[in-house]
């Protein structure tokens, strides 16, 4: 598993938020298949309940639709994605959505987002989820945080999606041709 230390930190942070201070070492439990690329799903409370692996197929994202939601919350990675799925269902002909909360860009349905301007990659100051890849790239100085208003999108030239499966994936189109 790549960047296991970031997944360990998130796991511990979630348990701490529920008042649980006893942690397991995820590296002792995660044993993906030896060939292929697999998505690991770990279900836990104070105990690790289930670990499953699914062959990963990257979604081809070429278009993003802005979807507004003032009440969406997803600050902790969860198996409960009903609200995100309901927003995703509004994508129409787009490949994915960009969730806008309080007129600020947050995340897509499956990834954090970064936007490029003046030689710098910016990621929203207030994402729905502080993903492990986002945090790693911030720690490495490859991203900077910034509030990104919908009206400011026209000043950015590129977009990248980031999560633990795709790392930092730049969509190879002009931003104005991607977001609708």
C-alpha positions in Angstrom: 0.0 0.0 0.0 1.4 3.3 -1.0 1.9 6.0 1.6 0.6 3.8 4.4 1.6 6.4 7.0 -1.0 8.8 5.7 -3.7 6.2 5.8 -2.6 5.2 9.4 -2.9 8.9 10.5 -6.4 9.2 9.0 -7.5 5.9 10.6 -6.2 7.1 14.0 -7.8 10.5 13.6 -11.2 9.0 12.9 -11.0 6.7 15.9 -9.9 9.6 18.1 -12.9 11.6 17.0 -15.1 8.9 18.5 -13.1 8.8 21.8 -11.2 5.6 20.8 -7.5 5.8 21.6 -6.4 2.2 20.9 -5.1 1.7 17.4 -3.9 -1.2 15.3 -1.0 -1.0 12.8 -2.7 -1.1 9.4 0.4 -2.5 7.8 0.0 -5.7 9.8 -3.5 -6.3 8.3 -3.4 -5.1 4.7 -2.2 -7.8 2.3 -3.3 -7.0 -1.3 -3.0 -9.4 -4.2 0.6 -9.5 -5.5 -0.3 -8.6 -9.1 -2.6 -5.9 -10.5 -3.8 -2.7 -9.0 -6.4 -3.1 -6.2 -8.5 -0.8 -4.2 -8.5 -1.7 -0.5 -11.6 -1.2 1.6 -11.2 -1.3 5.3 -14.2 -1.3 7.5 -13.6 -0.6 11.2 -14.9 0.7 14.5 -12.7 0.0 17.5 -11.8 -3.2 15.7 -11.0 -3.9 12.1 -14.2 -5.6 10.9 -13.4 -6.4 7.2 -10.7 -5.8 4.6 -11.6 -6.4 1.0 -9.8 -5.8 -2.3 -11.4 -4.8 -5.6 -9.6 -4.7 -8.9 -9.2 -1.0 -9.6 -10.3 0.5 -12.9 -9.6 4.2 -13.3 -12.5 6.3 -14.4 -11.8 8.4 -17.5 -12.7 12.0 -16.4 -12.9 14.5 -19.2 -15.8 16.7 -18.0 -17.0 18.0 -14.6 -20.3 19.6 -13.7 -20.6 22.1 -10.9 -23.2 20.9 -8.4 -24.1 23.2 -5.5 -24.8 21.8 -2.0 -24.8 23.9 1.1 -25.4 21.0 3.5 -23.1 18.2 2.3 -20.7 16.9 5.0 -18.0 14.3 4.4 -15.2 15.2 6.7 -14.3 11.6 7.5 -13.9 8.8 5.0 -17.0 6.6 5.4 -18.8 3.7 3.8 -21.9 5.8 3.9 -21.8 7.7 0.6 -25.5 8.3 0.0 -25.3 12.1 -0.1 -22.3 12.0 -2.4 -24.1 9.5 -4.6 -27.2 11.7 -4.8 -25.1 14.6 -5.9 -23.3 12.4 -8.4 -26.6 11.4 -9.9 -27.1 15.1 -11.0 -24.0 14.9 -13.3 -26.1 14.6 -16.5 -23.7 14.0 -19.4 -20.6 14.9 -17.5 -18.1 12.3 -16.2 -18.1 13.6 -12.6 -19.1 16.5 -10.5 -17.3 19.4 -8.6 -19.2 20.0 -5.4 -19.6 23.7 -4.6 -20.3 24.6 -1.0 -20.9 28.2 0.1 -19.9 29.3 -3.5 -16.4 27.7 -3.0 -15.0 24.7 -4.9 -14.6 21.7 -2.6 -14.1 18.2 -4.1 -15.4 15.9 -6.8 -17.4 12.8 -5.9 -14.3 10.6 -5.9 -11.3 12.9 -5.4 -9.9 16.1 -4.1 -9.2 18.7 -6.7 -6.3 21.1 -7.6 -6.4 24.0 -10.0 -3.4 25.6 -11.7 -2.7 29.3 -11.9 0.5 31.4 -12.4 2.8 28.3 -11.9 1.1 27.1 -8.7 -1.3 24.2 -8.0 -3.9 25.3 -5.5 -6.3 23.0 -3.7 -9.4 24.2 -1.8 -8.8 25.5 1.6 -12.0 23.7 2.7 -12.3 20.3 1.0 -15.1 18.0 1.9 -12.5 15.4 2.9 -8.8 16.0 3.6 -7.6 13.1 1.5 -4.4 11.3 2.2 -2.9 12.2 -1.2 -3.9 15.8 -0.8 -2.3 16.0 2.6 0.9 14.3 1.4 1.2 16.8 -1.5 0.6 19.7 0.8 3.3 18.4 3.2 5.7 18.0 0.2 5.0 21.7 -0.8 3.5 20.6 -4.2 0.1 22.2 -3.4 -1.0 25.3 -1.7 -4.4 25.9 -0.1 -6.7 28.7 -1.2 -10.4 29.5 -1.1 -11.5 29.1 -4.8 -14.7 30.8 -5.6 -16.8 29.7 -8.6 -16.4 33.1 -10.1 -12.6 32.8 -10.0 -12.5 29.6 -12.0 -11.9 31.5 -15.2 -8.5 32.6 -13.9 -7.2 29.0 -13.6 -5.9 27.1 -16.6 -5.6 23.4 -15.6 -7.3 20.9 -13.3 -6.0 17.8 -11.6 -7.8 15.2 -9.5 -6.1 13.5 -6.6 -6.7 10.5 -4.4 -4.8 7.5 -3.2 -5.7 5.5 -6.3 -4.8 8.1 -9.0 -2.3 10.1 -7.1 -2.1 13.5 -9.0 -3.9 13.1 -12.3 -3.9 16.2 -14.6 -6.8 16.3 -17.0 -5.2 17.1 -20.3 -7.6 19.8 -21.5 -8.1 23.5 -20.9 -10.0 24.1 -17.7 -12.7 26.0 -19.6 -13.4 22.9 -21.7 -13.7 20.6 -18.7 -16.0 22.4 -16.2 -19.6 23.1 -17.2 
